[in-house]
Amino acid sequence: MSTPSEPQLYAAREPIFPRRVQGRFRNLKWGLMAVMLGIYYITPWIRWDRGPAMPDQAVLVDLANRRFFFFFIEIWPHEFYFVAGLLIMAGLGLFLFTSALGRVWCGYACPQTVWTDLFITVERWLEGDRNARVRLWKAPWGLHKARVYLTKWTVWLLIALATGGAWVFYFTDAPTLLRDLFALNAHPVAWITIAILTATTFFFGGFFREQICIYACPWPRIQAAMMDEDTLTIAYRDWRGEPRGKLRKGEIAPGQGDCIDCMACVNVCPMGIDIRNGQQMECITCGLCIDACDEVMDRIGKPRGLVSYIALSDEIHEKTGKPAISVWRHVFRPRTVMYSVLWGGVGIGLVALLLVRTDLDMSVAQVRNPINVVMSDGAVRNAYEVRLRNMHGEPRAFTLSVEADVPVDLVLEGIDGPTVTVAADALLNQRVYLIAPPGSPAASAQRTDLTLRAVEGTSGQVITTDTLFNGRGN
Amino acid sequence: MAGDDKKPDPNGTVPEGGPRPPVEARTEENLVSPPSRHYPETGPELRRSARADPPTTGHSWDGIEEYDNPMPRWWLWTFYICIAWAVIYMLLYPAWPLVSKATPGLLGYSTRAEVVREMQDFEARNEVWFQRLVETEVASLREDTELERFAVQAGRAVFAAQCSQCHGAGAQGVQAGGFPSLLNDAWLWGGTLEDIHQTISHGIRNEDDPDARWSEMPAFGVDGLLSDEEIDQVVEYVRAMSGQSHDAALAEPGAEVFEWNCAACHMDDGSGNTDLGAPALNNQIWLYGGDRDTLRHTIVYSRFGVMPAFTQRLREAEIRAVAVYVHQLGGGQ
């Protein structure tokens, strides 16, 4: 397409038909796609035994009960800092990868890229490679075209349905939900979520593709701020390739660069750009042009790497004829080391927190309206709202006692004796009364410091909380 | 001329801007060329350095220019769809403000109606629990932990709305007004769940409910039942009974006055009688106060504390809920 002579305000999307390519990066992408899609689809079906009262799904975001389960880890709302820490790690990880390897997230791991890749693969299976697809696209509508396109859209829709369907399984018990979905009595939220994700997957993967990356996604624009002259990115060694020109078999073309202008790099590009034009905002650095060019270089007996992962500083360096700088020297530099240290620091912090956190906890809030109650015999009573947390999969019994220098009795509201049982994976609010006998020091003093103590029966774990007692002198 | 020669220079260099081999590679492989966007036609004749500048808007700030790229057409369509959406939305939902209200919209939606509906939903869900409260024996309302939890939460709300005005937000009572504390172990009319339920249902000394708890202390002073001296004596005796400082010389004859005039309701030992709402006088808890002036005022003028009957104001389930709430405040028997 040439630049329109008259400026147009709006441009239609020009469809892209990437050609099939083989090579290192294509294999890497296949592998990553298999691993990532596998993780995404299989994870909700992994079971993990946590005891009879608890869900047995290994990874479960239980929004209704405000719990997040990840294998042996259970996160309660008050531990949201773990999620915050993981988000910080995800952010720092992206900084690290972007400063070292450019848009590697976009090229290999972004769901938009992975599902688009999958959709293109389906398209290729059904319609053939690039030329066949272009021909079919240009052909007038007929029975054959309609049949092929309908088949393709159906397969896309099924993939999209599986994608949207898999998402909801992370939020509730997967086998139950699947049964409910087939019995048509699943919760409306599940249906709406599936419908929205199916529609977006179908549309974004099948028809919108590179438009998301170019126009909708903010991440590519942010990444530019994290790249520098040492960041590895995909580029064309124009000092080696130019002047480009056609190479006839058995002919030696002196004075000509290594680029034979075969358009292989352009034809395989899912973003529809020409890498030889230099760095472009559309490039997601998927590496497919490298594979395409390497294949051609092998065929014409030239060294690989005409299109390759290089840094901007390599251009100045290599143009003077010096040998290429090692990839590792680009990757290991103060900036990336700093990001790694930060990333690792947050990670170590989270693991440490995970190891030191307690499964049993007690918090005490004194009732202050009124601050004390005088009993008929003259004893003085204080009330405390005690919150006991049991994060285990089975019920746990806590025996409460009070540690004080002066006599103070402990009574639980509604329970005989000092022991209270907290159900599995639950929080219990128990009102506790401390009673200072008539005329005792605590009864007459203004304030007495003391400690509430909870001993858990199974583990013997002791939890103490300091609090105070308001006597009549108050 | 040599420059017109299509063949490359045998020295291995191509003159800048010189001829290139013809581009005949563009056979079937390249039926569709890549989208142009702001890049002009890329051909072998264009070196990166010599690429033609893309069109700009012509604006220039400090030498920074602005590309004049076309918008994607789908963006235009989403814009039109948004406009259509807005028009449909305005027709369906309340939109344009008028003088006293807004245009109603074809769906008849209103946030107010939504709130009413949500509250009805909420009530319907609670109804199951209220039903269980009514169906359960009053005495065993606290035996079912789940039901108790519901009753305490519902009762807390009822208490805040109906009871806290006199008994205080923390149920500690207001001695100056003779409103008893509900937290301690002393009860005028009994502290079991059933007693509390009865008191809340029918109230105390009110004219509205024939089943209201009723008793009346005589005004010993103003009605001339006791002389001033006798009143002084019985005040000292009551103070002795509750372990307060007292004048033993006056308290001794006061015992006899008490036995003849007070013990019928307050019992011989002053332990009170919950059947008559006669408070215990031998403990540390005073409804109106245990100092000499207050005691004397109580005996001279009597007291007549009134509590309304709540059967007219609350549903049975609410009365039961608040009874459970009061019972679990620390004094329940």
HADDOCK unambig.tbl for C-alpha pairs under 7 A between the chains (distance, minus, plus):
assign (segid A and resid 1 and name CA) (segid B and resid 33 and name CA) 6.86 0.50 0.50
assign (segid A and resid 1 and name CA) (segid B and resid 35 and name CA) 6.80 0.50 0.50
assign (segid A and resid 1 and name CA) (segid B and resid 36 and name CA) 5.76 0.50 0.50
assign (segid A and resid 1 and name CA) (segid B and resid 41 and name CA) 6.48 0.50 0.50
assign (segid A and resid 2 and name CA) (segid B and resid 36 and name CA) 6.88 0.50 0.50
assign (segid A and resid 2 and name CA) (segid B and resid 40 and name CA) 6.02 0.50 0.50
assign (segid A and resid 2 and name CA) (segid B and resid 41 and name CA) 5.20 0.50 0.50
assign (segid A and resid 3 and name CA) (segid B and resid 40 and name CA) 5.58 0.50 0.50
assign (segid A and resid 8 and name CA) (segid B and resid 70 and name CA) 5.95 0.50 0.50
assign (segid A and resid 9 and name CA) (segid B and resid 70 and name CA) 4.74 0.50 0.50
assign (segid A and resid 9 and name CA) (segid B and resid 71 and name CA) 6.15 0.50 0.50
assign (segid A and resid 10 and name CA) (segid B and resid 70 and name CA) 4.73 0.50 0.50
assign (segid A and resid 10 and name CA) (segid B and resid 71 and name CA) 4.64 0.50 0.50
assign (segid A and resid 10 and name CA) (segid B and resid 72 and name CA) 5.50 0.50 0.50
assign (segid A and resid 10 and name CA) (segid B and resid 73 and name CA) 5.03 0.50 0.50
assign (segid A and resid 11 and name CA) (segid B and resid 70 and name CA) 5.63 0.50 0.50
assign (segid A and resid 11 and name CA) (segid B and resid 71 and name CA) 6.01 0.50 0.50
assign (segid A and resid 11 and name CA) (segid B and resid 72 and name CA) 4.99 0.50 0.50
assign (segid A and resid 11 and name CA) (segid B and resid 73 and name CA) 5.18 0.50 0.50
assign (segid A and resid 12 and name CA) (segid B and resid 72 and name CA) 5.99 0.50 0.50
assign (segid A and resid 12 and name CA) (segid B and resid 73 and name CA) 5.03 0.50 0.50
assign (segid A and resid 13 and name CA) (segid B and resid 72 and name CA) 6.75 0.50 0.50
assign (segid A and resid 14 and name CA) (segid B and resid 35 and name CA) 5.80 0.50 0.50
assign (segid A and resid 131 and name CA) (segid B and resid 28 and name CA) 6.68 0.50 0.50
assign (segid A and resid 131 and name CA) (segid B and resid 29 and name CA) 6.43 0.50 0.50
assign (segid A and resid 244 and name CA) (segid B and resid 44 and name CA) 6.45 0.50 0.50
assign (segid A and resid 245 and name CA) (segid B and resid 20 and name CA) 6.50 0.50 0.50
assign (segid A and resid 245 and name CA) (segid B and resid 21 and name CA) 5.91 0.50 0.50
assign (segid A and resid 246 and name CA) (segid B and resid 21 and name CA) 6.10 0.50 0.50
assign (segid A and resid 254 and name CA) (segid B and resid 10 and name CA) 6.97 0.50 0.50
assign (segid A and resid 254 and name CA) (segid B and resid 12 and name CA) 4.76 0.50 0.50
assign (segid A and resid 255 and name CA) (segid B and resid 8 and name CA) 6.92 0.50 0.50
assign (segid A and resid 255 and name CA) (segid B and resid 12 and name CA) 3.62 0.50 0.50
assign (segid A and resid 255 and name CA) (segid B and resid 13 and name CA) 4.50 0.50 0.50
assign (segid A and resid 255 and name CA) (segid B and resid 14 and name CA) 6.07 0.50 0.50
assign (segid A and resid 262 and name CA) (segid B and resid 25 and name CA) 6.46 0.50 0.50
assign (segid A and resid 272 and name CA) (segid B and resid 34 and name CA) 4.92 0.50 0.50
assign (segid A and resid 272 and name CA) (segid B and resid 35 and name CA) 6.14 0.50 0.50
assign (segid A and resid 273 and name CA) (segid B and resid 34 and name CA) 5.80 0.50 0.50
assign (segid A and resid 273 and name CA) (segid B and resid 35 and name CA) 6.99 0.50 0.50
assign (segid A and resid 277 and name CA) (segid B and resid 48 and name CA) 6.13 0.50 0.50
assign (segid A and resid 369 and name CA) (segid B and resid 170 and name CA) 5.11 0.50 0.50
assign (segid A and resid 370 and name CA) (segid B and resid 170 and name CA) 6.14 0.50 0.50
assign (segid A and resid 370 and name CA) (segid B and resid 172 and name CA) 6.29 0.50 0.50
assign (segid A and resid 373 and name CA) (segid B and resid 183 and name CA) 6.90 0.50 0.50
assign (segid A and resid 373 and name CA) (segid B and resid 184 and name CA) 6.44 0.50 0.50
assign (segid A and resid 374 and name CA) (segid B and resid 184 and name CA) 6.79 0.50 0.50
assign (segid A and resid 375 and name CA) (segid B and resid 184 and name CA) 5.43 0.50 0.50
assign (segid A and resid 375 and name CA) (segid B and resid 185 and name CA) 6.11 0.50 0.50
assign (segid A and resid 375 and name CA) (segid B and resid 284 and name CA) 6.95 0.50 0.50
assign (segid A and resid 376 and name CA) (segid B and resid 185 and name CA) 6.43 0.50 0.50
assign (segid A and resid 376 and name CA) (segid B and resid 186 and name CA) 6.21 0.50 0.50
assign (segid A and resid 376 and name CA) (segid B and resid 283 and name CA) 5.00 0.50 0.50
assign (segid A and resid 376 and name CA) (segid B and resid 284 and name CA) 4.85 0.50 0.50
assign (segid A and resid 376 and name CA) (segid B and resid 285 and name CA) 5.43 0.50 0.50
assign (segid A and resid 377 and name CA) (segid B and resid 283 and name CA) 5.84 0.50 0.50
assign (segid A and resid 377 and name CA) (segid B and resid 284 and name CA) 5.98 0.50 0.50
assign (segid A and resid 378 and name CA) (segid B and resid 284 and name CA) 5.44 0.50 0.50
assign (segid A and resid 413 and name CA) (segid B and resid 328 and name CA) 6.91 0.50 0.50
assign (segid A and resid 413 and name CA) (segid B and resid 330 and name CA) 6.73 0.50 0.50
